[in-house]
Amino acid sequence: MMNLAVLQMPTQGMDPKTLARYFETAKSKEAEVILLGEYVLNHFFKELETMPISMIKDQSDHHLAMIKEMAKSYDMVVVAPIVQVKAKKCYKTIVKVTPKSTHTYHQQILIDYGHWDEAAFFANEVKPLEDPLIFTHGNLRFGVIGGFELHFNHFFDRLNARDVDVLLLPTASTFESHNRWREVIKTRAFLHNIYILRANRVGEYVDRTIKWKFYGDSMLVTPMGEVETVLDDKESLMVVPVDRKEVREAKRIWGFEKQLTIREEIRDK
């Protein structure tokens, strides 16, 4: 059994007091891993498009240093999306920060729609797909992907192959997608018999014609595909327990992996 925390927030300013308060509360509830949503440590993507690169870099460097310090101070693993700037190019990444180390995952598939074209803005390389970020903490194996990557089977094939127990899913979902995202997350959790912990941001962005409302709905979905705990549409913290025994039991009951394994063994003979 392990406690995990989700921070559901809008974009944070440079003052660390709010984040520190939530970290302290999560630690008091014995959370060992804490997940932040997309565009919490940076401004929302549509705002980034109009910001100077130097300002984006300053914001990212400041917040990365801040969560590194909090990981040490509270002895926690922090998983957080952040925009990294190198050679005046922006990369959409997720960092896994521990008290002793930092690992970076470059999101592999980015949104490329006309109204929301991350692929054109960020310099993430388009190349054959690789494994998502995977790490072990305690007796649990975690996987991490960007929110948009939830839609692609490749990542779940690799999560299965690496025997992942918990998928950490930071998102920035908006408009009228509430029900669709919830159903896709529940289906993925059930079909692959894993926990999915989703952190969605809150807040609003208004451009000339559209109001982008980020509705929260951060949640823990069980390996049986059930919503265990969920937040509403306001800034808040959620601490939830997960148990590897629940993952093992779901896999035993439904036997989806067993059916694939049998056929792989026949093919390899």
Secondary structure as the mmCIF struct_conf table of DSSP 4:
data_model
#
loop_
_struct_conf.conf_type_id
_struct_conf.id
_struct_conf.beg_label_comp_id
_struct_conf.beg_label_asym_id
_struct_conf.beg_label_seq_id
_struct_conf.end_label_comp_id
_struct_conf.end_label_asym_id
_struct_conf.end_label_seq_id
STRN STRN1 MET A 2 GLN A 8
BEND BEND1 PRO A 10 PRO A 10
BEND BEND2 MET A 14 MET A 14
HELX_RH_AL_P HELX_RH_AL_P1 LYS A 17 SER A 28
TURN_TY1_P TURN_TY1_P1 LYS A 29 GLU A 30
STRN STRN2 ALA A 31 LEU A 36
TURN_TY1_P TURN_TY1_P2 GLU A 38 TYR A 39
BEND BEND3 VAL A 40 ASN A 42
HELX_RH_AL_P HELX_RH_AL_P2 PHE A 45 LEU A 48
TURN_TY1_P TURN_TY1_P3 GLU A 49 THR A 50
BEND BEND4 MET A 51 MET A 51
HELX_RH_AL_P HELX_RH_AL_P3 ILE A 53 TYR A 74
TURN_TY1_P TURN_TY1_P4 ASP A 75 ASP A 75
STRN STRN3 VAL A 77 LYS A 86
TURN_TY1_P TURN_TY1_P5 ALA A 87 LYS A 88
STRN STRN4 LYS A 89 VAL A 97
BEND BEND5 PRO A 99 LYS A 100
STRN STRN5 THR A 102 HIS A 106
BEND BEND6 GLN A 108 ILE A 109
STRN STRN6 ASP A 112 TYR A 113
TURN_TY1_P TURN_TY1_P6 GLY A 114 HIS A 115
STRN STRN7 TRP A 116 ASP A 117
HELX_RH_AL_P HELX_RH_AL_P4 GLU A 118 PHE A 121
BEND BEND7 PHE A 122 PHE A 122
BEND BEND8 PRO A 128 PRO A 128
STRN STRN8 LEU A 133 HIS A 137
TURN_TY1_P TURN_TY1_P7 GLY A 138 ASN A 139
STRN STRN9 LEU A 140 VAL A 144
HELX_RH_3T_P HELX_RH_3T_P1 GLY A 147 HIS A 151
HELX_RH_AL_P HELX_RH_AL_P5 ASN A 153 ALA A 161
TURN_TY1_P TURN_TY1_P8 ARG A 162 ASP A 163
BEND BEND9 ASP A 165 ASP A 165
STRN STRN10 VAL A 166 THR A 171
STRN STRN11 THR A 174 THR A 174
TURN_TY1_P TURN_TY1_P9 PHE A 175 GLU A 176
HELX_RH_AL_P HELX_RH_AL_P6 HIS A 178 HIS A 192
TURN_TY1_P TURN_TY1_P10 ASN A 193 ASN A 193
STRN STRN12 TYR A 195 ASN A 200
STRN STRN13 VAL A 202 VAL A 206
BEND BEND10 ARG A 208 THR A 209
STRN STRN14 LYS A 211 TYR A 215
STRN STRN15 MET A 219 VAL A 221
TURN_TY1_P TURN_TY1_P11 PRO A 223 MET A 224
BEND BEND11 GLY A 225 GLY A 225
STRN STRN16 VAL A 227 VAL A 230
BEND BEND12 ASP A 233 GLU A 235
STRN STRN17 SER A 236 VAL A 242
HELX_RH_AL_P HELX_RH_AL_P7 ARG A 244 TRP A 254
HELX_RH_AL_P HELX_RH_AL_P8 PHE A 256 ASP A 268
#
